[in-house]
Amino acid sequence: MNTILRAGLLFSLIAAAPPPANRFLLLDTRQLVEGEIELAGESYRVRRDGGETLFPAARVLALCDDRAAAYRILHDKIDARNVEAHLKLAEWCHANGLPKEAVVDARAAVELLPNYAVAQRFLRFYEQAAARPLAQVELAKTPDAPAHLPESVECSPEALLQFCTKVQPVLMNACVSCHAATGKFRLQRVYSNSPGGRAGSFQNLSAALAQIDRAKPAASPLLQKALAGHNGSNIPPLRDRVSPAFQQLESWARMLSGDTAPTPLPEAKPQADGTSGFAGDRPQEKPSGPKDPFDPTEFNKKNHPDKP
C-alpha cells in the first residue's frame, strides 16, 4: 500500500547539484527535445532531472540554445515561395510556443496566395492565439514561479523516485509543449537548475497521478493518450508500446497499483536503429498540409454518412 507523504518530504528525497542550462535538440522530424545535452559517441544524451534519453546523432539537425534558434534553422530550409511550407512551419511554431513566429509565416502564406481561404483562416487563428494574454503569461512564466501545492499526495518514495528520474523526462519531451497551458492535464516546464524545480515537479506529479487508474493501470488515461493522437494532432506523443519511453510510463503505472510483475510486451521486431521511441522518431511522413477545420467534407461524413 502506498504511503501518503508530505510535499516537503517528497522532494527532499531528490537533491542534485545545479546542472548546466537547458538546450534543445532539433531532430530531422522537426521535433524539439529539451534538456541538458551532451554528445556521447554517435549519440546525443539528453538529461532531465536525473533521467536521460539517447538520440542518434544522424537524426539531429542542430543543437540550439533556444526555440527561436530552431525556428530560424527551419525557416531557412523551407522554400520561401511555397505556401504549404509556410503554413506547416506556422503550425510548428504554434505547437512549440512561438506565437509571433506562427503569425509571420501564416501571413507570408497569405501574401503568396491572397485568395487561399485556408491560409486566411489559419492567419486569423494564429493572430488570435498570439494576442491572448494568458498564453503570453504562461510562456513567460519563470521556472521558479510559485505553484499551488496540496499538502499531501499518495505516492510511495520508490514511485516518487521513478517519477522524477524516468517519467517526468518523458512528459517534458513528449507532452509539455501542448499541456503547459490550461486543461485537466496541466504540466509545468521544469528546469532542474531552478529553485522552483521542486514545486513544478510536485505539480507535474499531482497531474500525472490523476491520470492513473490504480485498479486497472493498463487502462490509465496517461497510457492511453500517450499512444493516440489528441488535442488536434494526428500523431501520438509516443510511437508504440515497446518504445522505451512508453515502458517508463507503464512501469510507473504498475508500480502505483502495487503490481511489480514484469510488464508483458507485445511481439515486435527489435529496434536496432537506436531511436528513442518518441513518435517524432518515425520515418518522415508525406507532407499533407495543415488540416482545414472548416472542411465541409469532414462535416458531411460525420453527419450524413448515408450520402455519397
Summary of the structure (lengths in Angstrom):
residues: 308
radius of gyration: 20.6
end to end distance: 56.7
largest distance: 64.5
contacts: 893
relative contact order: 0.14
helix: 45%
strand: 13%
